[in-house]
Amino acid sequence: MLPLERFRVLDLTEGGYNLGAKVLADMGADVIRIEPPGGSPTRLTPPFYHDDPQPEKSLFWFAFNLNKRGVTLNLDIPEGRGLFQSLASKANIVMESYKPGHLEAMGIGYKQLSRQNPGLVVTSVTPFGQTGRFSQFQATDIVSWAEGGMLYLSGDQDRPPVRISFPVSEVVAGSQAAAGTMHALWHSINTGEGQQVDVSAQEAVLWLSLMEPPYPALTGYSLRREGIHRGFDFVTWRQLYPCKDGHVSIYLMGGPAGAFSMRALVKWMDEEGLATQDLLEKKWEEWSPSDLFRMGEEKALEEIRQVEEVTERLFALHTKEEIFDRAVRERILMAPCYDAADLAGEIQLQARDFWKEVEHPELGGNILYPGPLVKLSGTPIVFRRRAPLIGEHNREVYCEGLGLSPQEYSNLGSIGAI
């Protein structure tokens, strides 16, 4: 039995927010993805299978709706809303990403639904949360990313900021929604009381960045956009270098955190005939950012640039695989920058049996997916079904699940409720 096998989730989210319910589906919950007749707008998100822009060929849709069942339901008409209330009366969780107040205005918000199902958990994930002066603002992913503080740090110092092309803020908010939902579900199981979980994408991005938001309070200095460099004030060091077949990232700093790594790196430089005597003799424990800061700008930059120059020459001689092997063997704080093809062939992921093939009969073949988010020994996560086609489980959910007669089911279809 999977951890959440006895629970049912109604999923009304869109975009990257779909991840929240997918996490619960992967853990065994019966997640029913509810779409408007004709299909969810998320189905139009690229990329598409074989670059064919059809609503049932979106790889984005496939990825975030794996393990879910799917039905169509028109919430814009009374009959559709009544059907949703019937589904919600038998559910444990509803996850939605409508504008705050939208479902309440339709009579199917948390307060209305909880009257018939007091233990129901309703998780609402939006750009800015359910309350506050920004709550009614619309926002795309880039807005949430910026308002969460991360856009300011992304890109080169002398150019406008850039964003990660994937909808990261929505995905991060979706994962926060899954975590918050689990807390609320535990409370509901133990008390019989449901609640509304309020998830803000802006806040989710803020928590994602770990050290950047508290940095000014802790140090008195605000981090800035520095492209391939990292540091503070005039003490900046390069983190990204080209190699034979791509790029590699490295923590090029000493002190308590990096001295052992720097000694191993210099050892490698020496083997290649690149290390200077100064590098071989340097006391790396005394080469932390604060140590360099005390040297003054001119001396500090001279020290850093010397190390960067030799590092660049070293990496130009090697491939990503060679650099990664050395990093693991010698415990050097560096790692290759992988693209999708690199990840697909990565030996550690293959050894862990990470990639999973999922059958898509409607496409006449299988598609390779990233594996489960966690490996569980007693209740392993399995990919039970591919993402649903439009209305694929309508009859199964409405007739077998709610007990509608064939005539009632047909009538709902004829008035456009499903």
PELINPE-V443686 format. One line per field, one symbol per residue. phi: phi as a letter, one per 30 degrees, with the letter a starting at -180 (. if undefined). A space follows every 50 residues. Layout:
phi: ???
This chain:
phi: .decdcccbcccdbiddededdeddddjddccdcbdejjddddcdddceh hcdcdcbddddedcbeicdbbcacddbedddddddddddcccbbcbbdee jddddcibdedddddcbdddcccccbebidbjdcecddadedddddddjd deccjddcbddbcdddddddddddddddddddddddddddbicdaccccc dedddedddicdddedddbibcdbdbhdcblbhddbbdcbbdbeblbbcb dcaciedbddddddddededddicddddddcddddcbdedddeddjdddd dddddddddddddddddbdeddddeddddchcdbadcccdddddcddddd ddhddbdbdbedciacbdcddedaccddbddbddadedddiecedddddd dciddeddddddddcidb
